Amino acid sequence: MTNHMSRAKAATIDVRIGETPVGKGVFVTRPYAAGEEILVFTGEEIDFETSLAKGERECDAFQIGPNRYLDLDIPGVFINHSCDPNTGIRDDIRLVALRDLRPGEEIRYDYSTTMDEDHWEMECRCGSPKCRGVIRDFKWLPKELKLELMSRKIVPRFLIDAELEGGRLTMRHVLAADACGRLGRSVTPRTQNPRAAELRV
Ligand SMILES: [Zn+2]
């Protein structure tokens, strides 16, 4: 707990937790410009088995790699899903605004951009006209949507790797979507990955 408190104090995060039609949610308390970082997700790193052991709180685990999860801290744990979100995950753990945000807006991201586990699904009640009905793994999204999300640089590297390894997307798709990004470390060089050299193009 002490550890958790000190982490929460260390960061300046301009958000508050409030009530929404689907339970608690997170709201910004100042304007944000498109592309601006709102927070960095933090939490104890756990594996898949440990996340399952949480029972109903299983969905508090935020996937960051194959068999790697963050047991999310507050406030990240209270951010809701939307199929048409106003924020997205950049560089695996940074939450950025996808458009300009007004103070008081609830922030939501697309949970499917953090999921590749063949386990958890949830009926979606995000209410967006673009609602897909069910929140499920990235692999099940329509290809056009995957490419759009990749071109917005909000698909974590482990999901792109899973697409390539599963043969659902090719390196040509990844490069065409410029999913590697120009802004820093979207692509983490992984020397054990034979594709790493190609991905640094
Ligand atoms: Zn939805």
py3Dmol code that shows the C-alpha trace and the ligand (Angstrom):
import py3Dmol

protein = """\
ATOM      1  CA  MET A   1       0.000   0.000   0.000  1.00  0.00           C
ATOM      2  CA  THR A   2       2.802   2.390   0.886  1.00  0.00           C
ATOM      3  CA  ASN A   3       4.382   1.639  -2.435  1.00  0.00           C
ATOM      4  CA  HIS A   4       1.127   2.283  -4.223  1.00  0.00           C
ATOM      5  CA  MET A   5       0.589   5.619  -2.469  1.00  0.00           C
ATOM      6  CA  SER A   6       4.059   6.862  -3.241  1.00  0.00           C
ATOM      7  CA  ARG A   7       3.627   5.979  -6.890  1.00  0.00           C
ATOM      8  CA  ALA A   8       0.311   7.800  -7.038  1.00  0.00           C
ATOM      9  CA  LYS A   9       1.832  10.862  -5.404  1.00  0.00           C
ATOM     10  CA  ALA A  10       4.848  10.945  -7.670  1.00  0.00           C
ATOM     11  CA  ALA A  11       2.823  11.512 -10.812  1.00  0.00           C
ATOM     12  CA  THR A  12       0.930  14.665 -11.654  1.00  0.00           C
ATOM     13  CA  ILE A  13      -2.220  13.369 -13.246  1.00  0.00           C
ATOM     14  CA  ASP A  14      -5.009  15.801 -14.032  1.00  0.00           C
ATOM     15  CA  VAL A  15      -7.927  13.408 -13.745  1.00  0.00           C
ATOM     16  CA  ARG A  16     -10.612  12.553 -11.238  1.00  0.00           C
ATOM     17  CA  ILE A  17     -12.639   9.425 -10.610  1.00  0.00           C
ATOM     18  CA  GLY A  18     -16.410   9.765 -10.928  1.00  0.00           C
ATOM     19  CA  GLU A  19     -19.605   7.868 -11.596  1.00  0.00           C
ATOM     20  CA  THR A  20     -20.762   6.847 -15.091  1.00  0.00           C
ATOM     21  CA  PRO A  21     -23.732   4.794 -16.349  1.00  0.00           C
ATOM     22  CA  VAL A  22     -21.454   1.726 -16.293  1.00  0.00           C
ATOM     23  CA  GLY A  23     -19.867   2.293 -12.878  1.00  0.00           C
ATOM     24  CA  LYS A  24     -16.793   4.279 -11.927  1.00  0.00           C
ATOM     25  CA  GLY A  25     -14.949   6.141 -14.648  1.00  0.00           C
ATOM     26  CA  VAL A  26     -12.113   8.621 -15.097  1.00  0.00           C
ATOM     27  CA  PHE A  27     -12.566  12.235 -16.169  1.00  0.00           C
ATOM     28  CA  VAL A  28      -9.982  14.823 -17.170  1.00  0.00           C
ATOM     29  CA  THR A  29      -9.877  17.975 -15.067  1.00  0.00           C
ATOM     30  CA  ARG A  30      -8.200  20.242 -17.616  1.00  0.00           C
ATOM     31  CA  PRO A  31      -8.116  20.563 -21.410  1.00  0.00           C
ATOM     32  CA  TYR A  32      -5.851  18.165 -23.292  1.00  0.00           C
ATOM     33  CA  ALA A  33      -4.605  18.568 -26.837  1.00  0.00           C
ATOM     34  CA  ALA A  34      -4.746  15.688 -29.296  1.00  0.00           C
ATOM     35  CA  GLY A  35      -1.624  13.576 -28.855  1.00  0.00           C
ATOM     36  CA  GLU A  36      -0.955  14.761 -25.315  1.00  0.00           C
ATOM     37  CA  GLU A  37      -0.099  12.176 -22.661  1.00  0.00           C
ATOM     38  CA  ILE A  38      -2.664  11.907 -19.878  1.00  0.00           C
ATOM     39  CA  LEU A  39      -1.116   9.212 -17.721  1.00  0.00           C
ATOM     40  CA  VAL A  40       1.166   6.210 -17.711  1.00  0.00           C
ATOM     41  CA  PHE A  41      -0.385   2.932 -16.591  1.00  0.00           C
ATOM     42  CA  THR A  42       1.292   1.488 -13.528  1.00  0.00           C
ATOM     43  CA  GLY A  43       0.738  -1.574 -11.394  1.00  0.00           C
ATOM     44  CA  GLU A  44       2.384  -4.677 -10.074  1.00  0.00           C
ATOM     45  CA  GLU A  45       3.502  -6.947 -12.905  1.00  0.00           C
ATOM     46  CA  ILE A  46       1.719 -10.308 -12.787  1.00  0.00           C
ATOM     47  CA  ASP A  47       1.280 -13.306 -15.080  1.00  0.00           C
ATOM     48  CA  PHE A  48      -1.880 -14.752 -16.648  1.00  0.00           C
ATOM     49  CA  GLU A  49      -2.475 -17.321 -13.894  1.00  0.00           C
ATOM     50  CA  THR A  50      -2.263 -14.618 -11.250  1.00  0.00           C
ATOM     51  CA  SER A  51      -4.711 -12.443 -13.184  1.00  0.00           C
ATOM     52  CA  LEU A  52      -7.183 -15.356 -13.347  1.00  0.00           C
ATOM     53  CA  ALA A  53      -6.877 -15.896  -9.615  1.00  0.00           C
ATOM     54  CA  LYS A  54      -8.393 -12.448  -9.133  1.00  0.00           C
ATOM     55  CA  GLY A  55     -11.798 -13.772 -10.140  1.00  0.00           C
ATOM     56  CA  GLU A  56     -14.135 -10.877 -10.800  1.00  0.00           C
ATOM     57  CA  ARG A  57     -11.185  -8.495 -10.673  1.00  0.00           C
ATOM     58  CA  GLU A  58      -9.494 -10.372 -13.502  1.00  0.00           C
ATOM     59  CA  CYS A  59     -10.329  -7.549 -15.898  1.00  0.00           C
ATOM     60  CA  ASP A  60      -8.274  -5.128 -13.777  1.00  0.00           C
ATOM     61  CA  ALA A  61      -5.218  -6.753 -15.304  1.00  0.00           C
ATOM     62  CA  PHE A  62      -3.839  -4.767 -18.231  1.00  0.00           C
ATOM     63  CA  GLN A  63      -1.935  -6.894 -20.716  1.00  0.00           C
ATOM     64  CA  ILE A  64       1.521  -5.662 -21.703  1.00  0.00           C
ATOM     65  CA  GLY A  65       2.909  -8.791 -23.359  1.00  0.00           C
ATOM     66  CA  PRO A  66       2.527 -12.538 -23.754  1.00  0.00           C
ATOM     67  CA  ASN A  67       1.751 -13.727 -20.217  1.00  0.00           C
ATOM     68  CA  ARG A  68       2.577 -10.269 -18.823  1.00  0.00           C
ATOM     69  CA  TYR A  69       0.032  -8.030 -17.119  1.00  0.00           C
ATOM     70  CA  LEU A  70      -0.087  -4.978 -14.914  1.00  0.00           C
ATOM     71  CA  ASP A  71      -2.444  -5.260 -11.949  1.00  0.00           C
ATOM     72  CA  LEU A  72      -3.522  -1.689 -12.524  1.00  0.00           C
ATOM     73  CA  ASP A  73      -3.225   1.052  -9.943  1.00  0.00           C
ATOM     74  CA  ILE A  74      -5.747   3.838  -9.458  1.00  0.00           C
ATOM     75  CA  PRO A  75      -6.733   5.770 -11.546  1.00  0.00           C
ATOM     76  CA  GLY A  76      -5.847   3.616 -14.573  1.00  0.00           C
ATOM     77  CA  VAL A  77      -7.902   0.712 -13.272  1.00  0.00           C
ATOM     78  CA  PHE A  78     -11.101   2.771 -13.476  1.00  0.00           C
ATOM     79  CA  ILE A  79     -10.806   3.874 -17.098  1.00  0.00           C
ATOM     80  CA  ASN A  80     -13.688   2.414 -19.111  1.00  0.00           C
ATOM     81  CA  HIS A  81     -13.770   0.929 -22.588  1.00  0.00           C
ATOM     82  CA  SER A  82     -15.214   2.490 -25.730  1.00  0.00           C
ATOM     83  CA  CYS A  83     -15.409   1.104 -29.258  1.00  0.00           C
ATOM     84  CA  ASP A  84     -14.982   4.752 -30.376  1.00  0.00           C
ATOM     85  CA  PRO A  85     -12.505   5.996 -27.770  1.00  0.00           C
ATOM     86  CA  ASN A  86     -11.094   9.461 -27.123  1.00  0.00           C
ATOM     87  CA  THR A  87      -7.779   8.087 -25.831  1.00  0.00           C
ATOM     88  CA  GLY A  88      -5.406   5.337 -26.910  1.00  0.00           C
ATOM     89  CA  ILE A  89      -2.398   3.375 -25.707  1.00  0.00           C
ATOM     90  CA  ARG A  90       0.916   4.542 -27.082  1.00  0.00           C
ATOM     91  CA  ASP A  91       4.293   2.907 -26.380  1.00  0.00           C
ATOM     92  CA  ASP A  92       2.487   0.030 -24.606  1.00  0.00           C
ATOM     93  CA  ILE A  93       1.662   1.880 -21.363  1.00  0.00           C
ATOM     94  CA  ARG A  94       1.109   5.591 -22.113  1.00  0.00           C
ATOM     95  CA  LEU A  95      -2.459   6.847 -22.418  1.00  0.00           C
ATOM     96  CA  VAL A  96      -2.707   9.719 -24.913  1.00  0.00           C
ATOM     97  CA  ALA A  97      -5.582  11.903 -26.107  1.00  0.00           C
ATOM     98  CA  LEU A  98      -6.735  10.963 -29.605  1.00  0.00           C
ATOM     99  CA  ARG A  99      -8.481  14.300 -30.024  1.00  0.00           C
ATOM    100  CA  ASP A 100      -8.747  17.541 -28.089  1.00  0.00           C
ATOM    101  CA  LEU A 101     -10.461  16.954 -24.730  1.00  0.00           C
ATOM    102  CA  ARG A 102     -12.555  19.383 -22.712  1.00  0.00           C
ATOM    103  CA  PRO A 103     -12.280  19.530 -18.919  1.00  0.00           C
ATOM    104  CA  GLY A 104     -14.791  17.138 -17.399  1.00  0.00           C
ATOM    105  CA  GLU A 105     -14.861  14.670 -20.317  1.00  0.00           C
ATOM    106  CA  GLU A 106     -14.736  11.002 -19.432  1.00  0.00           C
ATOM    107  CA  ILE A 107     -11.715   9.307 -20.976  1.00  0.00           C
ATOM    108  CA  ARG A 108     -12.014   5.855 -22.467  1.00  0.00           C
ATOM    109  CA  TYR A 109      -9.756   3.611 -24.532  1.00  0.00           C
ATOM    110  CA  ASP A 110     -10.400   0.528 -26.626  1.00  0.00           C
ATOM    111  CA  TYR A 111      -9.737  -2.522 -24.415  1.00  0.00           C
ATOM    112  CA  SER A 112      -9.257  -4.623 -27.540  1.00  0.00           C
ATOM    113  CA  THR A 113      -5.980  -2.756 -28.119  1.00  0.00           C
ATOM    114  CA  THR A 114      -4.579  -4.388 -24.974  1.00  0.00           C
ATOM    115  CA  MET A 115      -5.847  -7.943 -25.324  1.00  0.00           C
ATOM    116  CA  ASP A 116      -4.438 -11.141 -26.792  1.00  0.00           C
ATOM    117  CA  GLU A 117      -5.255 -13.953 -24.428  1.00  0.00           C
ATOM    118  CA  ASP A 118      -8.108 -16.103 -25.837  1.00  0.00           C
ATOM    119  CA  HIS A 119      -9.898 -15.868 -22.552  1.00  0.00           C
ATOM    120  CA  TRP A 120     -11.766 -12.758 -21.477  1.00  0.00           C
ATOM    121  CA  GLU A 121     -14.759 -11.303 -23.338  1.00  0.00           C
ATOM    122  CA  MET A 122     -17.417  -8.885 -22.227  1.00  0.00           C
ATOM    123  CA  GLU A 123     -20.662  -7.598 -23.671  1.00  0.00           C
ATOM    124  CA  CYS A 124     -20.075  -3.956 -24.575  1.00  0.00           C
ATOM    125  CA  ARG A 125     -22.369  -1.189 -23.402  1.00  0.00           C
ATOM    126  CA  CYS A 126     -20.236   1.732 -24.585  1.00  0.00           C
ATOM    127  CA  GLY A 127     -23.214   3.200 -26.436  1.00  0.00           C
ATOM    128  CA  SER A 128     -21.164   4.349 -29.428  1.00  0.00           C
ATOM    129  CA  PRO A 129     -22.720   4.125 -32.905  1.00  0.00           C
ATOM    130  CA  LYS A 130     -19.531   2.217 -33.748  1.00  0.00           C
ATOM    131  CA  CYS A 131     -20.073  -0.285 -30.913  1.00  0.00           C
ATOM    132  CA  ARG A 132     -18.909  -3.791 -31.850  1.00  0.00           C
ATOM    133  CA  GLY A 133     -21.203  -5.447 -29.305  1.00  0.00           C
ATOM    134  CA  VAL A 134     -18.531  -7.546 -27.623  1.00  0.00           C
ATOM    135  CA  ILE A 135     -15.159  -6.564 -26.204  1.00  0.00           C
ATOM    136  CA  ARG A 136     -12.690  -9.220 -27.284  1.00  0.00           C
ATOM    137  CA  ASP A 137      -9.101  -9.825 -28.347  1.00  0.00           C
ATOM    138  CA  PHE A 138      -7.440  -7.599 -30.946  1.00  0.00           C
ATOM    139  CA  LYS A 139      -7.118 -10.589 -33.260  1.00  0.00           C
ATOM    140  CA  TRP A 140     -10.896 -10.630 -33.826  1.00  0.00           C
ATOM    141  CA  LEU A 141     -11.181  -7.016 -34.991  1.00  0.00           C
ATOM    142  CA  PRO A 142     -11.877  -6.382 -38.680  1.00  0.00           C
ATOM    143  CA  LYS A 143      -8.653  -6.057 -40.610  1.00  0.00           C
ATOM    144  CA  GLU A 144      -9.441  -2.494 -41.734  1.00  0.00           C
ATOM    145  CA  LEU A 145      -9.894  -1.445 -38.115  1.00  0.00           C
ATOM    146  CA  LYS A 146      -6.640  -3.125 -37.074  1.00  0.00           C
ATOM    147  CA  LEU A 147      -4.810  -1.187 -39.775  1.00  0.00           C
ATOM    148  CA  GLU A 148      -6.487   2.069 -38.793  1.00  0.00           C
ATOM    149  CA  LEU A 149      -5.558   1.588 -35.122  1.00  0.00           C
ATOM    150  CA  MET A 150      -2.008   0.708 -36.120  1.00  0.00           C
ATOM    151  CA  SER A 151      -1.703   3.819 -38.267  1.00  0.00           C
ATOM    152  CA  ARG A 152      -2.749   5.862 -35.218  1.00  0.00           C
ATOM    153  CA  LYS A 153       0.159   4.244 -33.282  1.00  0.00           C
ATOM    154  CA  ILE A 154      -2.115   2.904 -30.576  1.00  0.00           C
ATOM    155  CA  VAL A 155      -1.475  -0.809 -30.962  1.00  0.00           C
ATOM    156  CA  PRO A 156       1.090  -2.189 -28.521  1.00  0.00           C
ATOM    157  CA  ARG A 157       4.031  -3.997 -29.981  1.00  0.00           C
ATOM    158  CA  PHE A 158       3.104  -7.423 -28.549  1.00  0.00           C
ATOM    159  CA  LEU A 159      -0.210  -7.328 -30.437  1.00  0.00           C
ATOM    160  CA  ILE A 160       1.523  -6.514 -33.711  1.00  0.00           C
ATOM    161  CA  ASP A 161       3.929  -9.388 -33.068  1.00  0.00           C
ATOM    162  CA  ALA A 162       0.967 -11.699 -32.393  1.00  0.00           C
ATOM    163  CA  GLU A 163      -0.654 -10.645 -35.674  1.00  0.00           C
ATOM    164  CA  LEU A 164       2.558 -11.385 -37.578  1.00  0.00           C
ATOM    165  CA  GLU A 165       3.170 -14.658 -35.771  1.00  0.00           C
ATOM    166  CA  GLY A 166      -0.444 -15.743 -36.324  1.00  0.00           C
ATOM    167  CA  GLY A 167      -0.225 -14.917 -40.023  1.00  0.00           C
ATOM    168  CA  ARG A 168      -3.174 -12.521 -39.811  1.00  0.00           C
ATOM    169  CA  LEU A 169      -1.139  -9.513 -40.914  1.00  0.00           C
ATOM    170  CA  THR A 170       2.107  -9.316 -42.838  1.00  0.00           C
ATOM    171  CA  MET A 171       5.110  -7.060 -42.476  1.00  0.00           C
ATOM    172  CA  ARG A 172       3.824  -5.258 -45.557  1.00  0.00           C
ATOM    173  CA  HIS A 173       0.689  -4.307 -43.590  1.00  0.00           C
ATOM    174  CA  VAL A 174       2.743  -3.171 -40.618  1.00  0.00           C
ATOM    175  CA  LEU A 175       4.966  -0.970 -42.744  1.00  0.00           C
ATOM    176  CA  ALA A 176       2.077   0.383 -44.824  1.00  0.00           C
ATOM    177  CA  ALA A 177       0.261   1.415 -41.644  1.00  0.00           C
ATOM    178  CA  ASP A 178       3.523   2.934 -40.397  1.00  0.00           C
ATOM    179  CA  ALA A 179       2.666   1.194 -37.139  1.00  0.00           C
ATOM    180  CA  CYS A 180       6.252   1.517 -35.999  1.00  0.00           C
ATOM    181  CA  GLY A 181       5.755   5.236 -35.656  1.00  0.00           C
ATOM    182  CA  ARG A 182       8.178   8.088 -35.833  1.00  0.00           C
ATOM    183  CA  LEU A 183       7.719   9.257 -32.280  1.00  0.00           C
ATOM    184  CA  GLY A 184      10.161   7.477 -30.058  1.00  0.00           C
ATOM    185  CA  ARG A 185       9.973   3.955 -28.852  1.00  0.00           C
ATOM    186  CA  SER A 186       6.748   2.533 -30.247  1.00  0.00           C
ATOM    187  CA  VAL A 187       8.922  -0.250 -31.521  1.00  0.00           C
ATOM    188  CA  THR A 188      11.153  -1.710 -28.875  1.00  0.00           C
ATOM    189  CA  PRO A 189      14.045  -3.545 -30.490  1.00  0.00           C
ATOM    190  CA  ARG A 190      13.883  -7.170 -29.374  1.00  0.00           C
ATOM    191  CA  THR A 191      17.021  -8.945 -30.342  1.00  0.00           C
ATOM    192  CA  GLN A 192      15.445 -12.351 -29.768  1.00  0.00           C
ATOM    193  CA  ASN A 193      12.865 -11.558 -32.433  1.00  0.00           C
ATOM    194  CA  PRO A 194      14.203 -12.393 -35.894  1.00  0.00           C
ATOM    195  CA  ARG A 195      11.905  -9.705 -37.307  1.00  0.00           C
ATOM    196  CA  ALA A 196      13.379  -6.971 -35.134  1.00  0.00           C
ATOM    197  CA  ALA A 197      15.793  -5.772 -37.795  1.00  0.00           C
ATOM    198  CA  GLU A 198      13.025  -5.487 -40.372  1.00  0.00           C
ATOM    199  CA  LEU A 199      10.801  -3.634 -37.942  1.00  0.00           C
ATOM    200  CA  ARG A 200      13.390  -0.947 -37.396  1.00  0.00           C
ATOM    201  CA  VAL A 201      12.946   0.157 -41.040  1.00  0.00           C
TER     202      VAL A 201
END
"""
ligand_1 = """\
1
ZN
Zn -18.819 -0.787 -27.637
"""
view = py3Dmol.view(width=600, height=400)
view.addModel(protein, "pdb")
view.setStyle({"model": 0}, {"cartoon": {"style": "trace"}})
view.addModel(ligand_1, "xyz")
view.setStyle({"model": 1}, {"stick": {}})
view.zoomTo()
view.show()
